[in-house]
Amino acid sequence: MNGASREALAAARERLDALTDSTSVDAGSLAEELAAVTALLDREVSLRRVLTDPAQAGEAKAELAQRLFGAQVSGPAADLVSGMVRSRWSQSRDLVDALEELANTADLTAAQKANRLDDVEDELFRFSRIVSSNTELRAALTDRKATTSAKSELLRSLLGGRAYVTTERLVTRLVTAPRGRSLESGLESLSKLAAERRDRMVAVVTSAVPLSDTQKQRLGAALAKLYGRRMHLNLDVDPEVVGGIRVQVGDEVINGSIADRLEDAGRRLAS
């Protein structure tokens, strides 16, 4: 997002944080309501254009949003959406993208309050690995001819009872309403959003053999020192990894020799 939309999203994030900090607001229910509004505005192009029309007064757009959604969602959800349409957006689609992010963030906040955010992060990563290694599963989940209910049922059979409820909701929304994204990029965005809940970056660590707890702690500490932020490690094992270990943080790849130096730095930090 650029310009006005970036500022509007930042303001919406602050309002969402204020709402979910309240013990009277159920973050999981708020997530479902925001997801429903997202789906509606994604379908109704003319409506979202009206709600983001820069020629219309912000207060008038907020009043319209209250009339449209006030009886359909809770007061906190309607107030949040009204505040968002009161802001200025560079493109009408940016409003929908922002609403989708807030819905996912609210779900992640619910997991965080339940002390299950680490589980959700790990489950999203493992699911992304399963999808990338199973072409038949990926084809079934991205088949445009398959119905929403069929995809939901498939995910229920895969994740139901095996993954935390937040993980299942996030993945189901992504698969049933991809909004033009690939499944891989959508899962990556969810993982990054989960990490940001703790102001952490995500490092995908692929090693030739499983890392010990001590090695994970040292590597995590060294990466945190290198990047200046807490680091969540997503671990994978591949015997063919050259150099024994590969670390990817965003678009940056750290090869085995550099990783060895990072581990040495970690040992010095621990000593």
Secondary structure as GFF3:
##gff-version 3
##sequence-region A 1 271
A	DSSP	alpha_helix	3	21	.	.	.	ID=ss1
A	DSSP	alpha_helix	27	43	.	.	.	ID=ss2
A	DSSP	alpha_helix	45	51	.	.	.	ID=ss3
A	DSSP	alpha_helix	58	69	.	.	.	ID=ss4
A	DSSP	alpha_helix	75	86	.	.	.	ID=ss5
A	DSSP	alpha_helix	92	113	.	.	.	ID=ss6
A	DSSP	alpha_helix	117	133	.	.	.	ID=ss7
A	DSSP	alpha_helix	135	142	.	.	.	ID=ss8
A	DSSP	alpha_helix	148	159	.	.	.	ID=ss9
A	DSSP	alpha_helix	165	176	.	.	.	ID=ss10
A	DSSP	alpha_helix	183	196	.	.	.	ID=ss11
A	DSSP	beta_strand	200	207	.	.	.	ID=ss12
A	DSSP	alpha_helix	213	227	.	.	.	ID=ss13
A	DSSP	beta_strand	230	237	.	.	.	ID=ss14
A	DSSP	three_ten_helix	242	244	.	.	.	ID=ss15
A	DSSP	beta_strand	245	249	.	.	.	ID=ss16
A	DSSP	beta_strand	252	254	.	.	.	ID=ss17
A	DSSP	alpha_helix	256	270	.	.	.	ID=ss18
###
